[in-house]
Amino acid sequence: MSNRNPAVLTQRYRAFLFDMDGTLLNSIAAAERVWSRWAERHGLDVEAFLTTIHGARAIDTITRQALPGVDAQAEAAWITAAEVNDVEGIVAIAGAVEFLKRLPADQWALVTSAPKALALRRMDAAGIPVPAVMVTAEDVASGKPNPACYVLGAQRLGVPVQDCLVFEDATVGIRAAEAAGADVMVVTSTHLAAMATEHACIDGYEGLQVLREADGLLTVRELEDRQRVAF
């Protein structure tokens, strides 16, 4: 873990909010297969375009391109259908499944830019447990980096978002969490290069443990090397 912001290891939280893609599971290859086809069909520079897709809703990604004559909603529906049909190679981030299973069901939520059908499909493919509370693309008028999704996730859990720890991997998601007033833990396992961030970073969940204190608040602790073998 990076110690750039070790405060998250001393804070106590009412709940945890998790992004999905790149945070709980790795879907990069599948997503890029679908988006590459879309970009080629619309004459875009595929390599440059793919750097813009991660963490954002499909409709927001498409709208940003400002392509003449393109129906963003129809194109986003095409993207979703194609992604639902392509889950090859999707796997859980190391330690994510075990970490989630240790959390009380009423103290964590999924907050993703993916539509609900796609989120459920990818979680199933990766073996990620489905949470009681989810916020998906359909639930907000504006996607990340707008903080509305994280505010809504906290509201659905019945806690202030400022009392939550957000697990994120993408810049737009980190910005959304910051704007919401939550603390952030950055998951870097799918990053190809180091991210410039002041937030604490983890490569996966195998080095973490979560403790639920007597008052119900959650704390995150880093396991010692000798403990990781038994995680």
N, C-alpha and C positions, 0 to 999 in steps of 0.2 A: 504493500500500500504506500502511496505517496503521502508524505507528511506535510504537504503544503497547507492543508487545513485539518489538523488533527482534532479540532474542536468537535467534529461529528462523533468522535469516539468518547467524548465526555458528556455530550448532550443526551437528554432523555426526550423521547418522542411519543406522541399519541398514536401515530400510525406511519406506515411506509407507503409511498406511491411509486409504482414501477412503470417506466416505459417498457415496451415489448421488444421490438426489433433492435438488435445490437446491445440490448440490456439484459433481457432474460433468454433470448435465443438469437442464433445467427441465421439470418435469412438473406444475406447479401447476395449470394450466387443466384438464388431463385429470383429475387427482386430485379437484379440486373439483367437476367435473361429476358424477363418480360419487358422491362423498360427499354432495353436495347432494341427490341423489335419495334416498339412504339416510336422511338426516336428515329430509327431508320426510315420508317414509313412516312415520317413528317420531315425528312431531309435535314435532321439536326446532326451536329457533331456529337456522335455517341459518347466518346470518351469524356468530353467536356461536360456534356449533359448529365452523365451519371453521377458526377460529383455534387449535383444539386438535389438529388431525390431523397436522400436519407433523412428521416425524422419528420418529414412533412406529409400532409395529406395529399393524396393523388390529385384531387381537384385543385389544390393550391399550387402544386408543382406544374400542372398543365396550364392553369390560368396565368402563371408568371411568364410563360413562353409567348403569350400574346400572339398566337398564330391566327392569321386571318381565316375566317370561315369555320373555325373549330368550335364544336359544342363541348365545352369543358366537362359538363356533367355526363354526357354520353361517353366521352373518351375515358373519364374516370371509372365509369361502370365497366367499360371494356378491360381496363387495367385490373380492376378488382376480380372480374371473372377469370382472367388469365392467371392471376396470382393464386386464386383459390385452387386452380387446377394444376399448379406447379409448386409442390412442396418438397421436391427432391433435394436432399442434402441439408434440409433444415434441422438444426440440432440445438439443444439447450446449451447455454453458457455454462462453463464448468462450475459445478456446485450449486447452480441456481435452483434446481428441483428440491434438493435437500434443504436449502436455506428457506425456501417458501413454505415447505411442510412444517417448519418449526414455528412459523408465525401464527398467531391467533387469527382465525378466519375473518373476524370483524375489525382487524387492525391493519389490513393491507388492501390495496386496490391496484388494478391495471389502468394506466392512462396512456392510450396509444393513438397514433394518427391513422391506424388501419381501420377500415370498416369492421363491424362486428363479425360478419361471416368470415372474413379473412383472418381476424384475430383468433377466432375459435379454431379454424383450420390449422393455423400455424402452431398454436399451443398444443393441439392434439398431436401434430407431427413430431414436435419436440419433447412431448411428455411433460409439458408444463401444466400444473394444476390450474383449473379454471377458478378464478376468485369469485367471491360473492358480489363484489362491486367492480364494475368495469365502466370506463369512459372511452368511447370509441369515436371514430370520425363523424358519425351521424349526430352525436350528442352536442356538438358545439357549432356555432355559426362561423367562428374563425379558429383555424388550427394554430399549432405551435409556429412561431414563438409567442403568440397570444397566450396569456396565463389562464384563460377561462377553463381549459381542460383540467388543470391541476386544482384550481379553486373548486370546480365541480366534483372532482374525485374526493377531495377532503369533505365537502358538504355531504356527499352520499355516505361517507363513513361517520358523519356527525361530529367532526372535529375541525378546529381552525387549521387552515393550510399552513400557517406559520408554525404550527406544532408538528409538522410532518417532515420526514426526510425523503427526498426524491432521489431515485436511482435513474440515471440517464446516461446516454452515450453520445447523442448528437448535439451540435451547437444550438440548433433551434429549440430543442427540448430543454437544454440547460438554461437558455434565455427565458423560456416560459416559466420554469421553476423559480428562477431568480426574481422575475417580475411578480410572481405570486407571493413571494416572501418566504419560501421554503428553503431549508438547507438542502445541499446537493452532494451526492456521491456519484462520481463519474466512473462508468464502466468502460474500460479501454480495450477489452479483449479483441474487438474487431477493428481497432484502429490500425492503419498502416503506418502512421507517423505519430509522434508524440503531440498531444494537444496542449496548447498554451492555456492553462487554467489555474486558478487559485484554489479550486476545490480539491478535496481528497479524491484519490483515484484508486480503483481496484482493477486487477486484470480478470478476476472472477470471484466467485463466492466461497471458494474452498478455504480461504484464509480468514473467514469471518464467522463469528458466532453472534447470536442474538439472545439477549437476556430480557425476561419480562419481570419487572420488579413488583414488589408487593402492592404498589399503588396502580399497577397495570401499565405503567409507562415502559417503553422499549428502549434498550440501549444496544449499540453495536460495539463489539470488541474484536480486536485482531488476535487470532490464535497464535500462540508460540509455535515455532517450527516442530517441536516434539508432539504438539497436539494435532497438527494437521494430518498426520498419518491416520489418526482415528476418526477424522471428520466423516 
